[in-house]
């Protein structure tokens, strides 16, 4: 590294997702000279909201829910005067073309999850299910648990750590922790609020290609508008908040970052954490046709209050509405191996139509006739995400804590994969990790 180069900043933050923005706010509050470099042409990272004149509700292509009651997000909702609403309603199950309401969803899930012992030798969640937890009568609950782990955690059940599920990914019995809310105004207003006051110090369309570092000094090589348009900035420290999929990408892959000297931590992380896969499809319809009488539903039953439909048909097994909002949209979700298989195909829209038809027990023709538009974003092949969010592999249940530790008082990793409290895969977990990293930088540079 060129020892004569001028130090531009106290800390350079890589990534303008909520972790990077929260870190920037904290650094600015403590008086550090800081900036953010962001590869995309927008802020927000894996929060990606689009607005369409045909839809009364913003369409989320990335994060959608506030999970639990995290103060990191609820404080912003209050201070920014955003409208947040609960996603409470009825859960339904679809099997063999028939719909039945799921009563006590969380209790059924817990009837299997409670058998995971975090104190025993770690193994995969799939191996735990092979022991038939809950006994012969819990086969349906085990199918529910398997679908939950692969869907909610975007994980491969044969790879995800059972201990990780028990300590961070197992739903609590507390109703507050199970609650989910949406921001009616659009989730992108959260990063917008975080960025107020320092947008002029966010360098968008700036792809970090290389980070050279030594104790108390970093030098970042950025690619700006064109392939030959490069710039170098320096600092005393760096907070790297890009997704785990980008950090673990091969050196010759688009979006990858080269560290010089190489980081042993990243090589160790490959066997402890993984980036999950999600295929998410939002289908905008002319009407809320699923609230009409369906032959697949019990007589006298109404799907007016349907929130989630847990199905077993087609490529996209899970669907949800925007209830209690009367929006004419359904969101389809496939996680883990199912998402990977689907992401390799070029007919996702057609398969989504078939899946929603099969799981609701209606004809494909009926769905297609109601369809206005399909919205999706391919996070797996996006070079600046390379997946959805992280989960712990067998042997990596506590690795997020190790991942969050500073390297020689110079490099910090932050983001949902570095959530020390087990809030990986959440917006509030990413925000908290960004604030913590900035606080640590301040203490180190004092």
N, C-alpha and C positions, 0 to 999 in steps of 0.2 A: 504494500500500500504506500502511496506517495506521501511521505512524511511532511511535505511542505504545503499540502493542500489546506485551504482555509476550512475551519469548522463552521458550517452554516447554522447548526442547531444544537441545542442541548440534547434533544431526543427527536428521532425521526420515527414516525408511526407508519407502518405498512398495512394498508387496508382501511377503507372507510365504511366498513360495516359497523354495527352498533358497538362492538368491542373497541375498535379503533376510535370511534367518535367519543365514547365514554372516557377512554384513556386521554384523548386530546383535551376534553373539558377539564379533567382533573389536573393534567399537566399545566394548562393555562391558569387554572385557579391557584396553583402553587408557584406561579411565576416563571416557569421554564419556557425557553424559546423552543417551540415545537412546530411541526408540520405533519401533514398526512399525505402519503402518496397512494393513489388508487388506480388500479388498472382499468376499471370500467369508466364509462362516460357518465356515471351517476354514482350517488352515494347509496348506502343501505345494504350492500352485499347480498345476503340471501333473504333479505326482505325486498320483495319486488312486487309492487302494486301497479296495476294498470287500470285505467278508467275508460269505459266505453259508453257512448251516449245511449246505447240500447239497454244498458243495465243500470238500475237504480242504486246498486251496491257496488263498491269498488271490488275488483277481481284480484285476489291474491295468488300470485304464481309461486311464492316462496312461503315464508312464515305466515301463519294465519292466526294462531291462538295465543292468548295470554294464559299460561298454565299456572294454576294455583292463584295465590294472592301475593305476588312478588312486589315488594316496595319499589324496586328499581323501575318498574313499569307503571305501577299505579300512581306513583308520585308524578310521573310525566303526564299521565292521563288527566290528573287533577290540575297540574300547573298549566298545561297546554289547553285545558278545557276541551278535551276530546270526549266523544261519546263512545263508551264501551258498554257492551251488553253481554249477558250470560248466554252461552250456547246450550242451555238446559232444554231437555225434551225427552222424547222416547227413543229407545234403541230397539231395533228390529233385527231379526235374523232371517236369512233366506237360505233354504235348503230344498233341493229338488223342485224348484219352482214354486215353493210355498213360503209365505211370510208368516212369521210368528213374533210377537213382541217378547223382548228379553226383559224379564223382571230381575231386579237385583244383579245387574251386570257386574258391578265391582265385587259383590260378594262371591259370585261364581268365579271370577278371576282370582280372587284371594284364596279360594278353596284349593287352588293349585299352587299359587305363588308362595303360600305360607310354608310349603315343604322345602323351599330352598334355604339351605343352611349356609350362611356366609362363613361359618367357622370351619366347615369341612374343606377337604382338598378341592381346589377349583376344577371345574369341568364345564363343558358346554351346556347350554340350556336344553338342547336336544337330548343330551345324555340324561339329564334330570327327568325329562318326560318319559324316557324309556323305563324308568322305575315305576310308572303308572301312579304318580302321586294322586291321592284322593280315592284310589281304588276303582273297582269296576264301574261304579255308578258315576264316575267323574269324567267319562270319555269326552262328553260334550264340552266340559269345562277345560279339559286339556287342549282340545282343538281351538277353543277360544283363546287360551293362553299362548299357544303357538302362533296363532294369527296376530295376537296383540304384540308379541315380541318382534316378529318380523315386520309388522306394519308400523306400529308406533315408534319402534326404535330403528327402523330401516335396516334391520340386521339379518344376518344369516344365522339361523338358530343353531347350526352345527359349529359355528365359530364364536358366537357371543358368550362371554363369561357369565356363568350362573351367579357367581359371587358379585359381579358388576350389576346384574339385574337386581340382586337382593339388596345391595347397598345404595344403589342410585337409580335403578330403573324399575323398581317394584312399586306400584301405586300404594300409597299409604291408605290406612282406613279412615283418615281424617277427611271429611267432606270438603274442607277448604282446599286441600292439596289436590283433590280430584276435579275441582271446578275448572272450567274453561270459559274464556271470554274472547270476544272479537272487538276490534276497533271499527266502528261503523264508518268513520271518516276515511279509513284506509291506514294500514300499518305503516306505510311510508312516512306518515306524519311524525312517527317516533324518531327516526334518524334525522328528519328535517328539524325537529326541535333540538336534538342533541347538537346539531351543527351550527346553530345560530350563534353569531358573533365571531366565527372564524372560518367562514366559507372561503375567504380569500387565501387561506393557508392550506386548502385542500387541493392537491394537484391531481386532477382526474386525467384519464387516458395516459397514465404514467406507469408503465409495466416495469416492475423491478426485476431485472435479469440477474443481478449479482450483488451479493453483500460481502464485502471484504471487511474483516474485523480483527481487532486486537484489543487487549484490555483498555477500556476507556475511550475507544475510538471506532467508528464505523464509517464505511464509505459505500454508498449505494450507486450502482449504475442503472439508470432508467432509460427505457425506450419510450419516446414520446410519439409524435404524430406519424412518422414513417420508420421503416426498418433501419435506416441509417441515422435517424435523428436521436442521438443519445445525450444524456446529461448526467453529471456526477454531483451528488450532494453528500455532505458529511455531517457527522454528529458525534456526541460523546456516548450516546446509547441509542438502541433501536428497540421498539416494541413491534413484534411481528404478529399480526392478527389475521392473516389469510387462512382460509380453510385448510384442514388437515390434508385433504386430497391434493392441494397444490404443493404443500410442503413435502409430501411423499412422492411427488411426480418425478419421473426420470429426467435426467439433465437435458435430454434432447426433445422433451415434450413441450408444446406451447404453454406458456404461463409459468413454467418451472423457475425456481429461484436457486441459484448456485451460491453456496456459502464457501468462503475461503478464509481460513482453513475449514475443511468439512466439519460437520457437527456429529459427534458420536451419538448424541441424544436422538437425532432423527433416525439413525439406523436402528437404535434400540426401540424406538417408538413403533417401527414397522411391525414388530411382533407383539406389541401390547395394545395398540389402538388401531381401529380400522375406520374408514369413511363409509357410511351406509349409502344405500341406493334408494331413490324414490322416483316413481313416475306418478305425476299428479296431473289430472285433467279436469278442467272446469268447463262444464257444458251449460251454455245459456240457451234457455227454451222460451217459446212464446208464452207458455202458461205453466202453472204448477200442476202438471198433469198427474203426478203421483198422488195428489190429494183427492183425486176422484176415486170412485169405487173401482177397485182392482179385483179381478177374479182370483188372484193369488193370495189375497188377504182374507182373513176370517170374515164371515158375514157380520155386518154391523160394525166392523172395525174401521177406523179412520187413520190415515197417515198424515193428518194435518199437522201433528206435533212431532213428526219424525225428525230426529237429528241425524243419527247414524244408522246405516244398514250394513250389517256384517254378513257378507255373502260368501259363497264358495264356488261361484260360477264365473267362467271367463277369465280374462287376463287381469282384470281390475276388480278385486273382491270387495273392497270397502267403498261405500258411498255416503255422503252426508249432504244435508241441505243447509241453508243459512237461517233456519228457524232460530228464534221467533220472527226474524225479518221475513216478510212475504216476498222473497226474491225468487225469480224464476230460474234459478241455477242449481245444479247438482255438482258436487266435487267428487271425483273418483280418485282413489289412492291405492297404489300398489307399492309395497316396500320390500326390501331385501332381495332375495333371488328372483322373485317375480318381477320386480322393477328392472333388474338387470336384463332379464330375458326380453322384456317389452321395449327397453331402450335401444335394443339392436335392430328393431323393426322399423319400417317406414310407413306402416299402416296403423299407427296408434289410434288415430281418430276412428277408423272403421272398427277396430277392436273395442274401443270405448263404447261405441253405440251398441255393439253386440253384448258387451258385459253388463251395461245398465239394463238392457232389455231382459237378459237372462236372470239377473238378480232381482228385478222387480216383477218378473213373471209376466211380461207383456211382449208384444211382437216387436221385432226390430223395426218394422215399417212404422209403427206408432211413434217410436222414439225419433226416428229420422225425420218424420213429418213435423215434429214439434221443434226440431233443432234450429237454432239461429246461428250459433257460432261456437267453436271449440277454442279454448285458450290453454296453452301449456308452455313450459320452458324446460329444455333438456339440461338439467343440472349435471347429469353424469358426463356429458360431453362439453360442457361449458369449461373452457380452459382455466377460468378463474374461480372455479368451485370444485369440479371433478368429483361430485357426489353431493349428498344431502347434508348429513351431520354425523358425528363420530359415535362410536360405541367401543366398549372394552372387550378385548379378546381374552381368551383363557390365559390367566397369568397376568392380566393387565388391569385388574379391578381398581387398583389405586394409582394407576399410572398418570392420570390427569394431574395429581398433586405434584408428581415428579416433573411433569411436562411444564408446569407453571413456574418452576424455580428459575431464577436468573442464572445466566452463564457468564462467569467471570465479571459480574457487575456491569455487563455491557449489552447483552442480548436478553430479551424477555419474550416469551410466547404468551399470547392471550387469545381469547375467543372461546367458543363453547367447548372445544376439545380440552381446554385448560381450566375448566370449572372445578375448583377444588371441593365444592360442596356437593358434587354429584349432579349438577344441573346441566349436564351435557345435552346438546340438541335443543336448548331453549334460548330465547332472546335474552331473558334476564340473566341466565348463566353467563352468556357472552359479555353482557354489560358489566357484571360484577367482576369478571376476570380482567377486563380492561382497566377498570378503576384500580383494582389491586396492583396490577403491573405498574401503573403510573405512580401510585403511592410508593412502591418499592424503588422506582427510578429516582423519585424525589429524595428519598432517604439516602440512596447511594451517592447521588451527585452533590449533596450538601457539603 
